[in-house]
Amino acid sequence: MTKTILHLDDEKDIRELLASFLRTKGYRVVSVATPAEALAVARRELLDLIITDLQLDEADGLDTAERLKSIQTDTPIIILTGVLISPGVAQETIGQKVALYLEKTTPLSKIHEAIVQTIVA
């Protein structure tokens, strides 16, 4: 069965790159630019994974992740961000709320590995 991933990022280039890559791996990707769009998708679709940026133009990514989690309680969330956070700090603060924190500079192959592990785990 095809897994569905919601990807929220306000950077169009990032959305297009990741969506294109993940589609080649067999995923159905719903890419959105705003938290409101992400919440609307979360309300109407069963998702296998949510990937969100931490810094969004319209809202805080962590707050948005919490709101998404309140709708899709069993769906893991990966934060994919350009904000550099110490791995220890990320685990302590973000790790309680999301499954994983990755930097946007992470190679696509490593992002895919993380997705596979997160969805299967």
C-alpha positions in Angstrom: 0.0 0.0 0.0 1.3 3.5 -0.9 2.2 5.6 2.1 1.0 9.2 2.2 3.3 11.9 3.5 2.2 15.5 4.2 5.1 18.0 3.7 4.8 21.5 5.0 7.4 24.1 4.0 7.0 27.7 2.9 10.0 27.4 0.6 8.6 26.3 -2.8 12.0 24.9 -4.0 12.3 22.7 -1.0 8.7 21.4 -1.4 9.2 20.6 -5.0 12.6 18.9 -4.5 11.5 16.7 -1.6 8.1 15.9 -3.2 9.7 14.9 -6.5 12.3 12.8 -4.7 9.8 11.0 -2.5 7.5 10.3 -5.4 10.3 8.4 -7.1 10.5 6.3 -4.0 6.8 5.4 -4.3 5.3 7.7 -1.7 2.2 9.8 -2.3 3.2 13.3 -1.2 0.8 16.2 -0.4 2.9 19.4 -0.4 1.6 22.5 1.2 3.0 26.0 1.9 1.0 27.1 5.0 0.0 25.7 8.4 -3.7 26.3 7.5 -3.3 24.1 4.4 -1.5 21.4 6.4 -4.2 21.4 9.1 -6.9 21.1 6.4 -5.1 18.1 4.9 -4.7 16.5 8.3 -8.4 16.8 8.9 -9.4 15.1 5.7 -6.8 12.4 5.0 -5.2 9.6 6.9 -1.4 10.3 6.8 1.5 7.9 7.4 4.0 10.7 8.1 4.1 14.5 8.5 7.3 16.4 7.6 7.3 20.1 8.6 9.7 23.0 8.6 10.5 24.6 12.0 10.5 28.2 10.8 7.4 29.1 8.8 6.4 32.5 7.6 2.9 32.3 9.1 3.5 30.3 12.3 5.9 28.5 14.5 6.6 25.0 13.1 6.7 23.4 16.5 3.3 24.8 17.4 2.0 23.7 14.0 3.4 20.2 14.6 1.6 20.0 17.9 -1.7 21.1 16.3 -1.2 18.5 13.5 -0.4 15.8 16.2 -3.7 16.6 18.0 -5.5 15.7 14.7 -3.3 12.8 13.6 -2.4 11.4 17.0 -0.6 8.3 15.8 1.2 9.9 12.8 4.9 10.5 13.3 6.3 13.9 12.6 9.7 14.8 11.3 11.0 18.3 11.6 13.1 19.2 8.5 14.7 22.6 9.1 17.5 25.0 8.1 17.7 26.1 11.7 20.9 24.7 13.3 20.1 23.2 16.7 22.5 21.2 18.8 21.4 17.5 18.5 21.3 17.3 22.3 19.0 20.3 22.6 16.9 19.1 19.7 16.4 15.8 21.4 15.5 17.3 24.8 13.1 20.0 23.5 11.8 18.8 20.1 12.3 15.1 20.6 9.4 14.9 23.1 7.0 16.2 20.5 8.2 14.8 17.2 9.8 11.6 16.0 12.9 13.1 14.5 14.7 16.4 13.7 16.8 16.7 10.5 18.6 19.6 9.0 17.7 20.6 5.4 21.3 20.0 4.4 20.8 16.3 5.2 21.3 14.3 1.9 18.1 13.1 0.3 19.2 9.5 0.7 19.6 10.0 4.5 16.2 11.7 4.7 14.7 8.7 2.9 16.4 6.3 5.3 15.0 8.3 8.2 11.5 8.2 6.7 11.6 4.5 6.2 12.7 3.9 9.8 10.1 6.4 11.1 7.2 4.9 9.2 8.2 1.3 10.0 9.0 2.0 13.7 
